[in-house]
């Protein structure tokens, strides 16, 4: 099972007891400590030893930096100590960082800020003013890396317990909220689709509503009504009164040619073989006989109805003159 790897960064000789306590604490909670003195950093022969420490930080999840009163060994760039360079590397890699400063150093830091321009200023808690200069750089970082003063190693382990418990609790909350996050993502996707549809319809409207008309005509409620009334098994489509007449004529329906039908509010098609007829209200056509655009909400089932036709008596051709 994968475990969080914790890189412990500090000067060695003055803080080796704190490092040992911290290593023990990290193991007790089930994490993997990384300390160079324990052989946790694999060294090669191609580069300087310090470079392998910096490289190992990239494989770790958290860096715990402990700053005491010693400046430590100079790094190859001659600008920082190796310990300072380790912390800078973790910052550049975006690692989670916890910084602990010895209480005496932390207290005298404010004195340093008030006297750093004094040529002969000699602090009591550090062996090199560059320790304070490095603290000044840390406090000036834009990202929020916690800096805590400590007196004994228990101060460090107590703080880390609280912090890591908080991280674990946040992970559990985020895990439980994953369903909500998925719903939000689906809503975002739906909203995106709706935005594209609105854009399409807006552009279509500027072009004369032709696209909208095509969409509405393709699912006109009159099609389903005629299909049911005429008992047609296939899909029904017509866009004018003439096309409807051709459709029904092919199904043996005959349009009533009553001269007064033009003044009526409906058209009738008789099917004497089937003994019923179909009545279609003129409201679904415009004055030119074109099918009007009607939404399902506007549709009235009374606009397409059927009626019974009484069967005629047979004609007797043998009547004498």
N, C-alpha and C positions, 0 to 999 in steps of 0.2 A: 504494500500500500504506500502511495506517495505521501511524504511528510514535508512540512514546511522546513526549509533550510535557513538557519539563522547565522549570519556572518557577524562575528564579534570583532570589532575594530577598536584598538587602543594601543598605547605604548605598553611594553611588556613588563619590564623589571619593576616599575613602581606600582603597577596595577595587576600583577599576576594573581594575587589572592582573590581579587574581585572577578577576574576572568575565570578562575577555577569555580567559584561559587555560581557564576552565571552559566557555565557549561553544565554543571550539575542540575541546575533549575530547568534548563532547556530540555535535557534528557528526561527528567522526571515528568514533564508534561507531554512527552511523546514526540518532540520535535528533534531535528538533527542540528547540533551546533557545528559551526565551522570555525576552527581556531588553527592558526598556522603552526603553533607549537605542538599541536597534537597530530601533526601530519595530515590534516584534512585538506591542505592545498597541494595538489600535485605539481611539482616543479619539473621543468624541462631544462635542457642545456642550451637552447637557442637564444633565450632572452635573459635579462636580469631577473633575479628572484622576485623582486617587487612586482614585476609585470604579471606574474602568474597569480599574485594576490588580487590584483585589479581584475584580471580575467575571471577569477573564481566568483567574484561578486555578481557577475552577470548570470550565474547559475543559481544564485540564492534568491529567496523571496523577501527577506527582511535583513536590514543591517542595524545592529545596535552599536552605537559609537559612544565610547567612554573617554572623556577628556579630563586629564589630571594636570598636575603641575609641570610635567616634563614635556619638552617639545618633541623629543624622539629623534629617530634617524632621519637624515636628510634624503629626500627623494632625488631621482636623477635629474628632474627638471630644475632643481636648486631653488625652487620658489616655495615649496611646501615640504612638510615632513611626510613620511610614508603614510602615517595614520591619517593625516589631513587629506592626502591624495585618495585614500580609500573612501573617505566620506564624500569627497567631490565626485568620484566615479559613480557611487550609488545614486547621488543626486542627478547626475547626467543620465543615468539609466532609468530614472523614475521609480526607483525602489521605495518601499515603505521603510522609513528611517525613524529611529528613536535615539535621541541625543541626551546623554547624561554628563553633567559637569560636577566635579568635586565641589563641595559646598564652600570651601575656603577660596577656591579659584573664582567661583560664581560671585561670592561676596566682594572680592577685591576687583572684579571686573568694572564695577561702577566707579571705583577709585581710579582705575586706569583711564576710563573715558574722560575724567576731569583733569587728568595729568599727562595724557599721552603726548602733548606738545612740549612737556618739560624734558629737557635734555638728559638730566641725571636721575630721572625717575626709575627707581629700582623696586619692583614689587616683591613681596615676601612669599607669595604662594606659587609662583612659577619661576622656572629657570631661564625663561626667554620670553620677551614681550610679544613674540610672534604667536604665542598661544592666545593672548588677548586679541591680537589682530584677527586671528582665525575665528574667534568667537564673534567678533564684530561682523565678519563676513556672513556667519551663520544667521545671526539675528537680522541681517539685511536681505535674506533670501525671500523671494516673493511667495514661495509655496510654504504651507503651514507644517513645518516639521517640529514636533514638540521638543522643547529643551527643558530638562528637569535637573535640579540640583540634588546631589545625594551625599550622604555622610558615610553610610555603610552599604554593603551589597544588598542587604534586605530592602533598602529603599528602592533599589532598581527592580528587584524581582516583584515587589509588591505593585509597583506601577505597571510593569509589563503584564502581570496577571489581569489587572483591571482592563488594560487596553486590549489585550488579546481576547478576553471574554467578550468585550464589546464588539470586536470584529466578528466573532463567531455568532453572536446574537443577531447582528445585522445581516449576516449570511443567511441565517434561518428565516428572517423576515422577508428578505428578497426572494428566497426560494418559495415561500408560501404565497408570495404575491405574483409568482410567475404566470398563474392563470389569468390574473387581472391584466398583466402586461400583454399576454397573448390576445385578450379581448380588445385592448386598446390598439394593438397593431392591426387587428382585423378591421376595427373601426376606421383607422387611418387609411387602410387599403380601400374600404368602401367609399370613404370620403373622396379619395383620389379618383375613383371611378366616376363618382357623381360629378366631380369638378370637370372631368373630361367630357361627360355627357352634357353638362351645362354649356361648356365651351362649344361643343358640336351644335347644340340646338340654337345657341346664340348666333353662331356663324350661319347656320341654316336659315334663321329668321331674317338675317340681313340679305339673304339671297332670295327672298320672296316666299319663305315658308314651304318651299317645294319638298324639302326633305321631311318636314313634319307631316305634310299631307300624305306623302308616300307611306310613312310609318302608320298613320291612322287608317288609311284606306286598306292597307294589307290585312288588317284585322277588323274590318267593318262588321258590326253585329248583324247586319242584314244578310250576310253570307250564311251564317249559321241558321238564321230563321228560315230562309228559303230552302236550304238543304234539308231541314227537318220537315218543312211543309210539303215539299215535293218528293220526299223520301229518296233523296239522291245519295248514293253510297260514296261518292268521291267528293273532292274539294270543290267548293263553289266560289267563283269570283266573277263579278260583273261591275262595270263602272258607269253604266247608263241604262235607261229604260229599254232601249233597243237591244242591248246585250242581254238583259233579263228576258226579254221576249224570245230571243233566239234560244236561250237556254231552256226555257219552259216549253217552247214549241218542240224541241228535240225530245222532250219527255211526254209528248202527246197532249200538252195543254194548249188551249186555243184562247187567244185574247178576245174578250168581248168587244165586238165592233159596234156597239150601241152608239148611235150618233150623239146621244146625250152624255156619253161617258166622259167627254172632255170637260163637262161641267161638274163632274162628280169629284169627291175627295179620295177616290180609290180606283185602282185598276183590277179587273177580274180576269182570271184565266180558268176556263172550264176544262175538265177532263172527264167526259161523259163515260168513257170506258171504265174509269176508276170510280165514277159516281161521286166525285167531289171536285171542288174548285179551290183556287188560292186567291185571296184578296190582299192587295198591297196598297198601303196608303200613299197618296201622292206626296206627302210631306218628306219622304226620303229622297225625292228628286228635286232639282231646281227647275227653273222655267225653261231651261234648254234640255231637260231630260237627263242631266248629269247627276250621278249619285252624290248626295251631300255627305260631307264629313260629319259623322255622328259618333260620339264616344259611347262606350257601354253604359255610362251613368245617364246619358241623355236618351238612350234607347227606350222605346215603349213597345212591349210585346204585342199590343193591339195593332201595330202597324203592319204586321204580317199574320194573317189568320186563314183558316180553312173553313169551307162550308159544304154542306151536303147537296147533291144534285139528285132530284127525283128521276127515276128511270122512266123513259118514255115508252108508251105502248107501241108495239110493232105496227107498221102500216100495212093494210089489207089491199093487195093489188088486184083482187078478183071482183071488186065491186062493179056491177053491170051499169051501162049507160042507159 
